[in-house]
Amino acid sequence: MSERALDDATVGTVAIGDLTVRRLGFGSMRISGARNPEGVRDRDTARQLVRRVVDRGVNLIDTANIYGYGESEEIIAEALYPYPKDLVITTKAGFKPAKILKGHATLPAKGDPAHIIEECEKSLRRLRVDCIDLYQMHVPDPNYAYDETLSAFVQLQQQGKVRHIGVSNVSVMQLKLALEMFPVASVENRYNAADRDSDAVLAECEVRGIAFMPWAPIILGSPKVAEVVAHIAADHGATAQQVSLQWLLHRSPLMVPIPGTSQVSHADENIDAAWLEMSSDELASIDQAAGV
Ligand SMILES: NC(=O)c1ccc[n+]([C@@H]2O[C@H](COP(=O)([O-])OP(=O)(O)OC[C@H]3O[C@@H](n4cnc5c(N)ncnc54)[C@H](OP(=O)(O)O)[C@@H]3O)[C@@H](O)[C@H]2O)c1
């Protein structure tokens, strides 16, 4: 098992407002079994997993009010509170919290501003903080004007309960609308070597200097891309997940992948991806397979 700790030089850093994080974070959607039936079942193991990634130098953890119906935030606090000085925790609101059973993984959006305010209070309590480092609007709700939902985030920031605001699952238009209201500190959209739907959003982030946190960073939906990635991985004695992560790190200096896992061995493997060296030809062959 590798013990090398990530440092700023290995993966680089990115600014989230006035905070700085290393460009390889941790997604905590699977650290609770209630939200995700394939997640970690017992809290002790979940706490060990969270401590492990931080011990290995990860200083950005992504969570949400809905992950484990609040359990993910609780486990992060149980594992890490009082938090290391350089740790940035981002949580989110915008989906309707509910217990999820296997096969019913989609929750409805809930962009009601009053609901966001209430959920923020709950996240503050679960995370045991007075102010959330980065509070992201999880998903636009078609039942509410986007700026109406975002106004709740602005209000929370004005009250000192939220340090920075980010947006998730947005189009370029929605990002621009948010930028008219406040300095957007992050964008969290689905993005990976095979899924480039958010290329235009990433380009906008690059123009504005906004951190881009891709979710599903290692879940490759294209067999063609997956095959090329697997070949490169075999040549390096690495895994496809590591190649996918290293491709993302090369894709943009603002990219901060947040791979999630329920297993310490996978977390270690994902962190070890930081040291994988890939040639420009290999990186280009992935783009070619993706048709870019
Ligand atoms: N903003 C949003 O709307 C949104 C949506 C989805 C997710 N997210 C965030 O983004 C993070 C990543 O998202 P995700 O879609 O990838 O979901 P995820 O729930 O984190 O799942 C990751 C998947 O990859 C597997 N995996 C991880 N490392 C692996 C490795 N080294 N080898 C083989 N399999 C590996 C995991 O299985 P094992 O558990 O067996 O390792 C799991 O099946 C989430 O944890 C969450 O924090 C945000």
Ligand as a Chemical Component Dictionary entry (heavy atoms), coordinates in Angstrom:
data_LIG
# 
_chem_comp.id                   LIG 
_chem_comp.type                 NON-POLYMER 
_chem_comp.pdbx_formal_charge   0 
_chem_comp.three_letter_code    LIG 
# 
loop_
_chem_comp_atom.comp_id 
_chem_comp_atom.atom_id 
_chem_comp_atom.alt_atom_id 
_chem_comp_atom.type_symbol 
_chem_comp_atom.charge 
_chem_comp_atom.model_Cartn_x 
_chem_comp_atom.model_Cartn_y 
_chem_comp_atom.model_Cartn_z 
_chem_comp_atom.pdbx_ordinal 
LIG N1  N1  N 0  -22.909 17.317 -8.053 1  
LIG C1  C1  C 0  -23.539 16.217 -8.368 2  
LIG O1  O1  O 0  -24.657 16.224 -8.902 3  
LIG C2  C2  C 0  -22.881 14.894 -8.106 4  
LIG C3  C3  C 0  -23.432 13.716 -8.636 5  
LIG C4  C4  C 0  -22.787 12.516 -8.354 6  
LIG C5  C5  C 0  -21.652 12.502 -7.571 7  
LIG N2  N2  N 1  -21.151 13.651 -7.047 8  
LIG C6  C6  C 0  -19.914 13.661 -6.225 9  
LIG O2  O2  O 0  -18.842 13.205 -7.030 10 
LIG C7  C7  C 0  -18.200 12.066 -6.433 11 
LIG C8  C8  C 0  -17.793 11.106 -7.545 12 
LIG O3  O3  O 0  -18.977 10.763 -8.232 13 
LIG P1  P1  P 0  -19.254 9.361  -8.908 14 
LIG O4  O4  O 0  -20.352 9.626  -9.871 15 
LIG O5  O5  O -1 -17.977 8.785  -9.396 16 
LIG O6  O6  O 0  -19.920 8.504  -7.772 17 
LIG P2  P2  P 0  -19.393 7.655  -6.523 18 
LIG O7  O7  O 0  -20.610 7.317  -5.738 19 
LIG O8  O8  O 0  -18.325 8.367  -5.827 20 
LIG O9  O9  O 0  -18.912 6.264  -7.172 21 
LIG C9  C9  C 0  -17.678 6.014  -7.695 22 
LIG C10 C10 C 0  -17.691 4.609  -8.303 23 
LIG O10 O10 O 0  -16.402 4.287  -8.772 24 
LIG C11 C11 C 0  -15.922 3.107  -8.083 25 
LIG N3  N3  N 0  -14.501 3.303  -7.848 26 
LIG C12 C12 C 0  -13.875 4.335  -7.226 27 
LIG N4  N4  N 0  -12.547 4.184  -7.263 28 
LIG C13 C13 C 0  -12.305 3.032  -7.918 29 
LIG C14 C14 C 0  -11.132 2.352  -8.290 30 
LIG N5  N5  N 0  -9.917  2.816  -7.996 31 
LIG N6  N6  N 0  -11.257 1.171  -8.967 32 
LIG C15 C15 C 0  -12.474 0.684  -9.283 33 
LIG N7  N7  N 0  -13.632 1.300  -8.970 34 
LIG C16 C16 C 0  -13.548 2.462  -8.293 35 
LIG C17 C17 C 0  -16.728 3.020  -6.824 36 
LIG O11 O11 O 0  -16.789 1.696  -6.358 37 
LIG P3  P3  P 0  -16.108 1.261  -4.935 38 
LIG O12 O12 O 0  -16.917 1.890  -3.878 39 
LIG O13 O13 O 0  -16.211 -0.217 -4.975 40 
LIG O14 O14 O 0  -14.699 1.758  -4.990 41 
LIG C18 C18 C 0  -18.080 3.532  -7.334 42 
LIG O15 O15 O 0  -18.751 2.504  -8.004 43 
LIG C19 C19 C 0  -19.261 11.504 -5.486 44 
LIG O16 O16 O 0  -18.683 10.731 -4.437 45 
LIG C20 C20 C 0  -19.932 12.754 -5.002 46 
LIG O17 O17 O 0  -19.180 13.347 -3.959 47 
LIG C21 C21 C 0  -21.741 14.855 -7.327 48 
# 
loop_
_chem_comp_bond.comp_id 
_chem_comp_bond.atom_id_1 
_chem_comp_bond.atom_id_2 
_chem_comp_bond.value_order 
_chem_comp_bond.pdbx_ordinal 
LIG N1  C1  SING 1  
LIG C1  O1  DOUB 2  
LIG C1  C2  SING 3  
LIG C2  C3  SING 4  
LIG C2  C21 DOUB 5  
LIG C3  C4  DOUB 6  
LIG C4  C5  SING 7  
LIG C5  N2  DOUB 8  
LIG N2  C6  SING 9  
LIG N2  C21 SING 10 
LIG C6  O2  SING 11 
LIG C6  C20 SING 12 
LIG O2  C7  SING 13 
LIG C7  C8  SING 14 
LIG C7  C19 SING 15 
LIG C8  O3  SING 16 
LIG O3  P1  SING 17 
LIG P1  O4  DOUB 18 
LIG P1  O5  SING 19 
LIG P1  O6  SING 20 
LIG O6  P2  SING 21 
LIG P2  O7  DOUB 22 
LIG P2  O8  SING 23 
LIG P2  O9  SING 24 
LIG O9  C9  SING 25 
LIG C9  C10 SING 26 
LIG C10 O10 SING 27 
LIG C10 C18 SING 28 
LIG O10 C11 SING 29 
LIG C11 N3  SING 30 
LIG C11 C17 SING 31 
LIG N3  C12 SING 32 
LIG N3  C16 SING 33 
LIG C12 N4  DOUB 34 
LIG N4  C13 SING 35 
LIG C13 C14 SING 36 
LIG C13 C16 DOUB 37 
LIG C14 N5  SING 38 
LIG C14 N6  DOUB 39 
LIG N6  C15 SING 40 
LIG C15 N7  DOUB 41 
LIG N7  C16 SING 42 
LIG C17 O11 SING 43 
LIG C17 C18 SING 44 
LIG O11 P3  SING 45 
LIG P3  O12 DOUB 46 
LIG P3  O13 SING 47 
LIG P3  O14 SING 48 
LIG C18 O15 SING 49 
LIG C19 O16 SING 50 
LIG C19 C20 SING 51 
LIG C20 O17 SING 52 
# 
